[in-house]
Amino acid sequence: MSEFPPCPKCKSEYVYPSDGLLICPECFYEWNPEDEAAEAVEDGTFKVLDSNGNELKDGDTVVVIKDLPVKGAPKPVKAGTKVKNIRLVDSNDGHNIDCKIDGFGAMGLKSEFVKKA
């Protein structure tokens, strides 16, 4: 059917090339077919690093390093807030940590704003 490999994220077979990249029209994921990161997403072995360059894993505890405004909340998440039992996700919007924060509930964080506790 197609001479291109299926999408590493959603396994769609409707992949097309554009400027040296392959693009999935269903999940809008773009990747270089020779890139190792695309293979890591496919294998589920992608790495998430904190602000200091330490590798994070599911279940880790992290500390927020700066005040983070929250849409719809009257106050920000304060620097120094400890977040326990994080879950790593591969997201297109850059929020690669899912967690629950006391007083705020479930939310996504960017790993560049946390450090490993």
Contacts in CASP RR format, 6 or more apart in sequence:
PFRMAT RR
TARGET T0000
AUTHOR 0000-0000-0000
METHOD contacts of the structure
MODEL  1
MSEFPPCPKCKSEYVYPSDGLLICPECFYEWNPEDEAAEAVEDGTFKVLD
SNGNELKDGDTVVVIKDLPVKGAPKPVKAGTKVKNIRLVDSNDGHNIDCK
IDGFGAMGLKSEFVKKA
1 13 0 8 1.000
2 13 0 8 1.000
2 14 0 8 1.000
2 15 0 8 1.000
4 15 0 8 1.000
4 16 0 8 1.000
4 17 0 8 1.000
4 22 0 8 1.000
4 33 0 8 1.000
5 15 0 8 1.000
5 22 0 8 1.000
5 33 0 8 1.000
6 12 0 8 1.000
6 13 0 8 1.000
6 15 0 8 1.000
7 15 0 8 1.000
7 22 0 8 1.000
7 24 0 8 1.000
7 26 0 8 1.000
7 27 0 8 1.000
7 29 0 8 1.000
8 29 0 8 1.000
8 31 0 8 1.000
8 38 0 8 1.000
8 39 0 8 1.000
8 41 0 8 1.000
8 42 0 8 1.000
9 24 0 8 1.000
9 27 0 8 1.000
9 29 0 8 1.000
9 41 0 8 1.000
9 90 0 8 1.000
10 24 0 8 1.000
10 26 0 8 1.000
10 27 0 8 1.000
10 29 0 8 1.000
12 24 0 8 1.000
12 25 0 8 1.000
12 26 0 8 1.000
12 27 0 8 1.000
14 24 0 8 1.000
14 25 0 8 1.000
14 26 0 8 1.000
15 22 0 8 1.000
15 23 0 8 1.000
15 24 0 8 1.000
15 25 0 8 1.000
16 22 0 8 1.000
16 23 0 8 1.000
16 25 0 8 1.000
17 23 0 8 1.000
18 30 0 8 1.000
20 32 0 8 1.000
21 30 0 8 1.000
21 31 0 8 1.000
21 32 0 8 1.000
22 30 0 8 1.000
22 31 0 8 1.000
22 32 0 8 1.000
22 33 0 8 1.000
23 29 0 8 1.000
23 30 0 8 1.000
24 30 0 8 1.000
28 92 0 8 1.000
29 92 0 8 1.000
31 37 0 8 1.000
31 38 0 8 1.000
31 41 0 8 1.000
32 38 0 8 1.000
37 46 0 8 1.000
40 46 0 8 1.000
40 47 0 8 1.000
41 90 0 8 1.000
44 90 0 8 1.000
46 88 0 8 1.000
46 90 0 8 1.000
47 55 0 8 1.000
48 55 0 8 1.000
48 56 0 8 1.000
48 88 0 8 1.000
48 96 0 8 1.000
48 97 0 8 1.000
48 111 0 8 1.000
49 55 0 8 1.000
49 56 0 8 1.000
49 111 0 8 1.000
50 56 0 8 1.000
50 62 0 8 1.000
50 111 0 8 1.000
50 112 0 8 1.000
50 114 0 8 1.000
50 115 0 8 1.000
50 116 0 8 1.000
51 65 0 8 1.000
51 111 0 8 1.000
51 112 0 8 1.000
51 113 0 8 1.000
51 114 0 8 1.000
51 115 0 8 1.000
52 115 0 8 1.000
52 116 0 8 1.000
54 115 0 8 1.000
54 116 0 8 1.000
56 62 0 8 1.000
56 86 0 8 1.000
56 88 0 8 1.000
56 97 0 8 1.000
56 111 0 8 1.000
56 114 0 8 1.000
56 116 0 8 1.000
57 88 0 8 1.000
58 86 0 8 1.000
58 87 0 8 1.000
58 88 0 8 1.000
59 84 0 8 1.000
59 85 0 8 1.000
59 86 0 8 1.000
59 87 0 8 1.000
60 86 0 8 1.000
60 116 0 8 1.000
60 117 0 8 1.000
61 82 0 8 1.000
61 83 0 8 1.000
61 84 0 8 1.000
61 85 0 8 1.000
61 86 0 8 1.000
61 116 0 8 1.000
61 117 0 8 1.000
62 82 0 8 1.000
62 83 0 8 1.000
62 86 0 8 1.000
62 97 0 8 1.000
62 109 0 8 1.000
62 114 0 8 1.000
62 115 0 8 1.000
62 116 0 8 1.000
62 117 0 8 1.000
63 80 0 8 1.000
63 81 0 8 1.000
63 82 0 8 1.000
63 83 0 8 1.000
63 114 0 8 1.000
63 115 0 8 1.000
63 116 0 8 1.000
63 117 0 8 1.000
64 77 0 8 1.000
64 78 0 8 1.000
64 79 0 8 1.000
64 80 0 8 1.000
64 81 0 8 1.000
64 83 0 8 1.000
64 109 0 8 1.000
64 113 0 8 1.000
64 114 0 8 1.000
65 79 0 8 1.000
65 80 0 8 1.000
65 113 0 8 1.000
65 114 0 8 1.000
65 115 0 8 1.000
66 79 0 8 1.000
66 113 0 8 1.000
67 76 0 8 1.000
67 77 0 8 1.000
67 78 0 8 1.000
67 79 0 8 1.000
68 76 0 8 1.000
68 77 0 8 1.000
68 109 0 8 1.000
68 113 0 8 1.000
69 76 0 8 1.000
70 76 0 8 1.000
70 77 0 8 1.000
70 104 0 8 1.000
70 107 0 8 1.000
73 104 0 8 1.000
77 101 0 8 1.000
77 104 0 8 1.000
81 101 0 8 1.000
82 117 0 8 1.000
83 97 0 8 1.000
83 99 0 8 1.000
83 100 0 8 1.000
83 101 0 8 1.000
83 109 0 8 1.000
83 114 0 8 1.000
84 99 0 8 1.000
85 99 0 8 1.000
85 100 0 8 1.000
86 97 0 8 1.000
86 98 0 8 1.000
86 99 0 8 1.000
86 109 0 8 1.000
87 97 0 8 1.000
87 98 0 8 1.000
87 99 0 8 1.000
88 96 0 8 1.000
88 97 0 8 1.000
88 98 0 8 1.000
89 95 0 8 1.000
89 96 0 8 1.000
89 97 0 8 1.000
89 98 0 8 1.000
90 96 0 8 1.000
94 110 0 8 1.000
95 108 0 8 1.000
95 109 0 8 1.000
95 110 0 8 1.000
96 110 0 8 1.000
96 111 0 8 1.000
97 108 0 8 1.000
97 109 0 8 1.000
97 110 0 8 1.000
97 111 0 8 1.000
97 114 0 8 1.000
98 106 0 8 1.000
98 107 0 8 1.000
98 108 0 8 1.000
99 106 0 8 1.000
99 107 0 8 1.000
99 108 0 8 1.000
99 109 0 8 1.000
100 106 0 8 1.000
100 107 0 8 1.000
101 107 0 8 1.000
END
